[in-house]
Amino acid sequence: MRDDLRLEGVGRRYGLHGPWVLRGIDLTLAPGTLTRVEGANGTGKSTLLRLLAGIDAPTEGRITGRPRTAYVPERFPAALPFTATGYLTHLGAVHGLSRTAAARAADAWLERLGAAAYARTPMAELSKGSSQKVAVAQALLADPDLLVLDEAWTGLDTAARAELERAVAERTAAGAAVVFVDHDPRRLAGVPDATYAVTGGSLNHRTEQVTSVATGPHVVVEAEGSPDAEPPAQAAGLSTSVERTAPGTTRFTVPESHSDVLLRSLLGERPPWHVVSVHRPLPKDSSESSESSESFDSAESSDNAVRSLESESRR
Ligand SMILES: Nc1ncnc2c1ncn2[C@@H]1O[C@H](COP(=O)(O)OP(=O)(O)OP(=O)(O)O)[C@@H](O)[C@H]1O
């Protein structure tokens, strides 16, 4: 995404004389940013997301700078006459991929989301959770520059929820804008660049509460570059804090959902950075020292992740 997406004086109502659901909305989404939209039931969150996704037009006002956009709707029409792969390949082609590239991307996303076993199943026969995986896969297929997620985590299992959080981190790291609504306040807590609440037809910018930054799970990555190397911009952008701990050594504190993307980014640097340690900090009120490698309950899997990313980056 190169330019901002801008909403200026946007209003939406349904029917000629229906009440205004949204009015006077001014909003700018910049490349590489994550935006959360909140609000009580029926306030107009989905209406706003449909406008952002470009599948609905404003009744008044204008929207400019639309990039390549993908959308996971709140309700996905699951009973379509396709298999999961057939549907995704078709949509990939609509998004401009060749059929071969679309089929490859479809298989890759179904695999990542844990739905590879259902690739050849007719969509009408899929469980709610599996069809939600197809809904998510169709939006991620063609690496969109704007990704709009309306309750996209609902119905996914734990592993697929984490995978979608990782996909969000990958998209923003690649310079895309991502906007999401989710009923769970812990979803990507502390990560969004901006949070807006829809109330009374308007959009109110909310200042992120400091507590949500502290409560979201974070991972601390210690890494070494050459002594005079600055922390890479992409790694710094993913992190909530970046500290120089010694010449050439930097400590990145990153939301857990972003840790894989951070590691990949460090190892992908030329020359690559060396990852010294990966651990999760203990809560502030813990009586033990403030950080411990043992405290990271998946320290081993994290080491494995570093090793596999290192071999991937050498290929
Ligand atoms: N297609 C439509 N036709 C008529 N009215 C609609 C339509 N879509 C939404 N509305 C109305 O617009 C208002 C906002 O609905 P919207 O679904 O955008 O809210 P929401 O905040 O996403 O709600 P929820 O949290 O329940 O999903 C509601 O009063 C709803 O009834």
The ligand as an SDF file (V2000), in Angstrom:
LIG
                    3D

 31 33  0  0  0  0  0  0  0  0999 V2000
  -28.5620   -3.9770    5.0350 N   0  0  0  0  0  0  0  0  0  0  0  0
  -29.1460   -3.2680    5.9890 C   0  0  0  0  0  0  0  0  0  0  0  0
  -30.3890   -2.7510    5.8000 N   0  0  0  0  0  0  0  0  0  0  0  0
  -30.9950   -2.0100    6.7350 C   0  0  0  0  0  0  0  0  0  0  0  0
  -30.4440   -1.7090    7.9300 N   0  0  0  0  0  0  0  0  0  0  0  0
  -29.2270   -2.1940    8.1900 C   0  0  0  0  0  0  0  0  0  0  0  0
  -28.5190   -2.9970    7.2330 C   0  0  0  0  0  0  0  0  0  0  0  0
  -27.3070   -3.3160    7.7730 N   0  0  0  0  0  0  0  0  0  0  0  0
  -27.2720   -2.7510    9.0050 C   0  0  0  0  0  0  0  0  0  0  0  0
  -28.4180   -2.0880    9.2490 N   0  0  0  0  0  0  0  0  0  0  0  0
  -28.7160   -1.3390   10.4660 C   0  0  0  0  0  0  0  0  0  0  0  0
  -27.6310   -0.4530   10.7360 O   0  0  0  0  0  0  0  0  0  0  0  0
  -27.3670   -0.3980   12.1190 C   0  0  0  0  0  0  0  0  0  0  0  0
  -25.9040   -0.7540   12.3550 C   0  0  0  0  0  0  0  0  0  0  0  0
  -25.7050   -2.1470   12.0040 O   0  0  0  0  0  0  0  0  0  0  0  0
  -24.2620   -2.7950   11.9460 P   0  0  0  0  0  0  0  0  0  0  0  0
  -24.4620   -4.2310   11.6060 O   0  0  0  0  0  0  0  0  0  0  0  0
  -23.3940   -1.9670   11.1070 O   0  0  0  0  0  0  0  0  0  0  0  0
  -23.8200   -2.6420   13.4800 O   0  0  0  0  0  0  0  0  0  0  0  0
  -22.7170   -3.4340   14.3160 P   0  0  0  0  0  0  0  0  0  0  0  0
  -22.1490   -2.4340   15.2660 O   0  0  0  0  0  0  0  0  0  0  0  0
  -21.7880   -4.1190   13.4040 O   0  0  0  0  0  0  0  0  0  0  0  0
  -23.6170   -4.4840   15.0850 O   0  0  0  0  0  0  0  0  0  0  0  0
  -23.2050   -5.9270   15.7140 P   0  0  0  0  0  0  0  0  0  0  0  0
  -22.1920   -5.6550   16.7670 O   0  0  0  0  0  0  0  0  0  0  0  0
  -24.4980   -6.3940   16.2780 O   0  0  0  0  0  0  0  0  0  0  0  0
  -22.6960   -6.7650   14.5860 O   0  0  0  0  0  0  0  0  0  0  0  0
  -28.3520   -1.3490   12.8100 C   0  0  0  0  0  0  0  0  0  0  0  0
  -29.4420   -0.5830   13.2790 O   0  0  0  0  0  0  0  0  0  0  0  0
  -28.7840   -2.2580   11.6910 C   0  0  0  0  0  0  0  0  0  0  0  0
  -30.0880   -2.7100   11.8940 O   0  0  0  0  0  0  0  0  0  0  0  0
  1  2  1  0
  2  3  1  0
  2  7  2  0
  3  4  2  0
  4  5  1  0
  5  6  2  0
  6  7  1  0
  6 10  1  0
  7  8  1  0
  8  9  2  0
  9 10  1  0
 10 11  1  0
 11 12  1  0
 11 30  1  0
 12 13  1  0
 13 14  1  0
 13 28  1  0
 14 15  1  0
 15 16  1  0
 16 17  2  0
 16 18  1  0
 16 19  1  0
 19 20  1  0
 20 21  2  0
 20 22  1  0
 20 23  1  0
 23 24  1  0
 24 25  2  0
 24 26  1  0
 24 27  1  0
 28 29  1  0
 28 30  1  0
 30 31  1  0
M  END
$$$$
